[in-house]
Amino acid sequence: VLSASKPCLVDFYSDRCGPCRMLAATMEQLASKYDGRAVVCKVSLDSVPNLAGPYNIMGIPAVLFFDGGKEVHRLIGLRGQTDYEAILEEMIGKRR
């Protein structure tokens, strides 16, 4: 993500989090829709809890957007797919 040449969306989640589990299908759809244009990935804070601190994650699901290795936007809590798409589209549009 930090060295990616494309815009990145990173979903920080926990398997114990109900809204995180609800967001999983949306993340799969986004990964498919933006394949080749953006990187969509997930990070389990159950597996890698030490990443919450450096990214100042206080609540989950936390979806962070990176461009050029820097965080440019974040959405906390469960949102609709169009909210994530709007940010990705804006990020992709700036690269044209």
N, C-alpha and C positions, 0 to 999 in steps of 0.2 A: 504494500500500500504506500509506504513512504517513498518508494522509488518507481512507482507505476507511471507509465506514460499516458494513462487515461484517467478520467475522473473515477473516484472510488467512493463506494458506500459501504460502511462497516456497521453491521448490526451487533452490538454488544448485548448479550442475553444470558439468561439462566434457565435451565430446564425446569426449575422449581417455580418459575414465574408464569402465571396464566396468560397475561397479555403477550409475553414473549412467545409462548407457544402459538398463540393466535396469529402473531405476525409472521411465523415461519412460512406459511403458504404465500404470503405477499412477497417475501424475500425471494422465494423460488421463482415466482412470476417475473419479478424485476430482473433477476439474473438471466432468465431466458429472453426477455424483451430487449435487454441492453447488451446482450452477448456481442462482443466485438467493439462496443462503443464505450463501455464502462466496466469497472470491476465491482462486483457485488459479492461481499463475503460476510461471514458470521464469526464472531469470537465468543466462545463460552467463558463467562466469568467464573463458572464453576471449575473449569479446567485451568484457566489462567487468571486467577484473581488479582495478581499483581499489576495487571494492566488498568484496573479501575482508577488507581491513584494518579498515574501520569496523565491520564485523559480526563481527570476530574469528573468521573462518572459517579453521580450521587443517586441516580434512579435508573431503572431499566423497564422496558427496553430503551436503549439509547442508540440512536442511529446517527453516526458521524459521517460527514462527507469530507473527503480530502481531494485536493487538487494540487499537483506539484509537491506532494509530500506534506502539505500543510492543511490543517483543519480549516474549512471555509464555512461550514454550517453544521448544525445538529438539531435533531428532533428528539425530544424525550417523551416517552409514553407511546401508547398505541395510536397510530394515525391511519388514515385511509391511504390506499395505494397512490392516489392522485397527488397527495402531498409529497411523497418521495419522488414521484415522476417529475413533478414541477421543478424540483431542485436539480435533479439529474439533467433534465432538458436544458435548464439554464446553464449548467456547467458545460454541457456538450456544445451548446450554442456559442459560448464564449471562445471555444477552441477553433471555430470555423473561420 
